[in-house]
Amino acid sequence: MKYRTPFRAARPGAGRAWVTALTAVFTTAVLLATPLTANAARRAPVNLGSAASFAVLGGSAVNNNNFTAVTGDLGVSPGSTVTGFPPGTVTGTTHAGDATAATARTAMLAAYNDIAGRTPVTTVAAELGGTTKGPGIYTPTGGAFTITGTLTLDAQGEPDAEFIFTSSTLTTATVSNIALINGAQAKNVFWQATDSATLGVNSTFRGTVMAANTAQALSGASVFGRLFTINANVILAGTTNGPATRIAVPVEPATTTTLSSSANPVARNQVVTFTATVSAVSGSLVPQGQVLFKEGTTTLGSGFLDASGVATFSTSSLSVGTHQVQAVYLGGDTFDHEALVHFAPSKSSVLAQNVSASLWSSTTTPAVASYQDNRAVVVGVKFRATTAGTVSGIRFYKGAQNTGAHVGTLWTGNGTSLASATFTGETASGWQQANFASPVAISANTTYVASCLTNVGFYSVTRPYFTVQYDNAPLLAPADGADGGNGVYQYGGSNAFPTNTFQASNYWIDVVFTPSSA
């Protein structure tokens, strides 16, 4: 029977508890300052193909003694010898020299040769214990890798990141450990030995071993990965009491991650809250752990899932333009009664978060909030953008006496109406915003007019104001006289194009602009 069920830990205190091992290995840590390299992010994944379901695959034989638990398929090819089962157990299918084993061997050889040809390769000290490694390809000085103590593999917030170690031999010490942090996954760790590999007594090991000659797991070793050999045998030294030596294909419960934002677009310097929701693909258990909110390889912020599987991140520092934001769940431990389940990482779809520019911020206020003029009037401002983009709406500052209906309009410089919107849901005072049904494209360095009709008057004003050009990149309002008068108005109850000016007045009309080049 094929193995499909993820590991669940034994209850705390039962022998060499898997809870302890899992918790030690899947620690969430602070991200390294060094970002994931572009090469590491773009590198095609190692493909095990039909060998992926095998936990053990020997070239000449698989030999076991005492108590060993293999979770996944077990195979031999081109040999056909399998010994020691029982007392060893296989939760999966045994393929001793059959066609399935031969096909898996071919796939394993392809992966082995793929790894052998990968670049760039970084040369590091032979002793990996006590070090932290990011994604990449590593080879040792002297040809032999050893692990004494703990090797930490840091995916730097990229769950698909791969770690490849190539050497002549690999030897791990007694009770050595490989810890995975920040989204690193055992399925993405590969150990290529051109000679042999030996995993020490009671060691905890992560990744797929592909050895040209022998590969052996000593008594009490816990291997979350695979043991493959090309030419020789896989040797499994089981235990005589206590937890069995274990080799398990790294299968973790799958998750899905979705991402939303509190508003889109948001104005520059306005707080936007991103909400990530992580769910198990099957079952009702709610995943726990950390979520990163990323733009490309840059981490904007992070949060931890609550009891409902929701994490949030708020920021007001996004620059004007479109930001491709993604939520990355790093995986995490969740208790299902007394069993510990480690959920697999997942990523949301990319959310295009637009941050708009305006001439004035939401904290800017006029000299006079409600000018004592109760006639219906259209007031407006001439503006330009230094880059092409879209205007999605009109803003205006409202004084407490300006209680009437309001209509915002975008015009060309010669008076052609491009879009209008009626303001709804207004507050008693302060900045108000109405969005068009669809954003309107505008050209760079071209004069447009934004206006607001108020049927009761009492508009806001500061005068004089446009005696010089006002700049808030990528928008500007030309100085009075540079392109006709600025600070324009037109009395009357209809939504007419404003052309009159008076003393370079600012009537506090604004636009919501998003550059198309961002």
C-alpha positions, 0 to 999 in steps of 0.5 A: 500500500502506498504511503499517504498519511503524514507522520504524527508524533508520539505523546510527550515523554514516550521514549525518544519523543518525536514531539521533541525532535520535530519541535527542535527541527522546525523552529521559527527563527528571525530571517537572515539579513542576506536576501535570497539570491536571484539565482537560488530563487530561479533555479529549477527544482531537483526532480526525483520523478518516479523515485519520489515515493521511495524512502529507500532505494538500493543499487545492489541490496537493502539490508536491515537488522532489528527494528526499523520503520520505513515509511514510503516505498522500498526498492532495489535495482539492478539488484534484487536482495532485500533482507531483514523485513521483518523485523523491519517494517515497510509502510509502502510497497517493496519493489525488489528488482522489478520494473518499478524499481528500475524506473525509479533508479533511472529517475534517481540517476537523472537527478544525481547527474542533474545535481552534479552539473549544477552551478555556482558551487560554494566551497565551505568548511567540511564540518557543517555542525554549528553553522547556518546555511542559506539556499545554494550548492555547497562542496567541502574543502577536503572532499568529506562533509561531517555534521557534529551538533546542529546544522541549520538550513535557513530558507530565508522565507522562500519555501521552494528554496533548495539546499544541495550538498555534494561531497565524496563522503557524508558522515553525521555524528551521534545525536547530530541534528539538521534544523529547518527554519524560515520555510526550509523543507526536507523535500528540498534538501539533497545530499550527493556523495560520490562514495558513501554516506553514514548517518550516526546513532540517534541522529536526526537527518533531513534530506535525500541522500544519493550515494554512489556506493553504500548509504547506512543509517545507524541505530536510532537514526531518524531520517526525514528524507530518503536513502538512495544508492547507485552501485552498492547497498543500503544498510539499516541498523535497527534498534533492539528496544525503544523507538525504531530507526526510521526512514520516511519520505517527507510528506507533510499536510498541504495548506493553502494561503489566501491574501487580501488588503483592507483597501486597494488602492490606498493613498500614499502614507495611508495605512493598509492592512494585509490579511493572510488566511491559511487553511489545511487542504484536508481536515479541520485542524487549523495550521499555526506558524509564521506568515511573511508578507513579501514583495519579490524577494523583499520581506515587508513584514510578518505575522503569526497565525491566530487560532483561526489561521489568520495573520495580519500585517499593516504598513503605511510606508509603501511607495506610490505605484503598484506593489506585487505582494504575496503571503508566504506561510512558512509551515508550522507545528500544530497539536492535534490533541497529543499528536504534533502535526507539521503543516507544509508551507504554501504561498498566496496568489500575488496581490497587486496593491496600488498606492496612489499619489495625491497633491496633498496628504490627508493631514493637510488642512486649509486656512479656511475650512468653510468660506462664508459663501453659500452660492452653488459653485464648482471649484477646482485645481489645474494639475499635471503628472510627470509620468503617465498613469491613471486617475481613479477618483477625486478628493476634496476637503470638506468644512463642517458647513459644506453639507450639500451634495458633491460631484467630482469631475476630471477634465481635460485642460480645454474643458472635456469631461473625462469622468465624474463621480458623486460623493457618498458616505461623507464624514462631517468634515475633513478629506472626502473621496469619490472613485470613478467607475473606471480609472481614467488614463492621463498623459505625462506633463499634460494639464488637467483640471480636477473639480468638485461641485458643491450645491451649498457653497461653503467651500474650503480655501487658502489664498493666495496659494499658487503664487509658485508651483506646488510639487508633490512628485509625481504630481504638481499644480502649476503656479498661477499664470504658468498655464492660465490661472490656477485655483479655478471656479464657476458659479452655478448649480450645474457641473460646469467646467471652471475657468474663473480665477481669483488671487491664486486661490487653492480650493483644496480639490485633489486627485487619486493618481497611480503611475502606470510605470510603477 
